[in-house]
Amino acid sequence: MNPNDHEVPVYWWSNIAVPETADTRVIAPADQAWHFAYDHRLRRVPVPNYAGTDLTYTARAAASADYFFELDSGDGP
């Protein structure tokens, strides 16, 4: 929520909070995710494959990035 009358930059803290191994995988009922790769752009990308990589395997990423799965509003919790 933005309590201001004007747009402000977004900030968040991401932490996987589990030991990461070569086969660590994050599974979610989503076919899209919001991707932020520190190039100052937030974009929606396909899941699981994006830019030639299965992004659900965290150790396969070529560089640090944040992925926020876009869940169907009917799915949950």
N, C-alpha and C positions, 0 to 999 in steps of 0.2 A: 504494500500500500504506500502510495506517495502522499504525504500529508501537506505538500506544498501546492501552491497555485501554478507552479511551472514545472516543466520536465527536469528531472535530475538523473545523473548517471546511476546505473545499477551496480551493486556490489554483492557478492556472496562468497561464502567460505565452503569449499568442497573437501570432503575427507572420506575416503573409502572405508577407513577404520577396520580393516581386516588385513591379515598378512597376505601379501601378493606373491603369487608363484606364476610360473609360465602357463599354467592351465587355469588360473583364476578367471571366472566368468561371471558376468552380471546379466541376469535374465529378467526381463520385464515384459508385460503384455503390451508391447508397442511396436509400431512399424516406422516410427519417426522419433527423432530426438532433437532438442535444441543443443547446438554445438557452439562452444566458445573456445577459440584457439589463440587467444592473446594477440590477435591482429585487430582488435577493437571492433569486431563484427560478431553479432549473434545471428546464427542462421539455422534453419530447420534442415536436417539431413535424414536420409533413409537409415533404418535399422534392420538387420544387423550390419550389412555391408555398406561402407562409405569410403570412398577414395581408395578402393582396392584392399581394404582391411576389414575383418570382422571386428567391429569395435566393442562387441560384448566380451572379448578377451582383453582385459586391461593391459597386459604386458606386451601386447602386439603393437601398441601405438608407437608411431615414429617420433612423436613429441607430446609434451604435456597439453592437455585439453580437458574441458569440462563437457559432459554430455548429460542432459536432463531429459529423460524419456517423456514423450508426449503420450499420456495415457488417455484412453477413451473415458469420458466422464461417467460411463456406466460401470467401469471396472473399479474394483477396490476391495478392501481398503488399501 
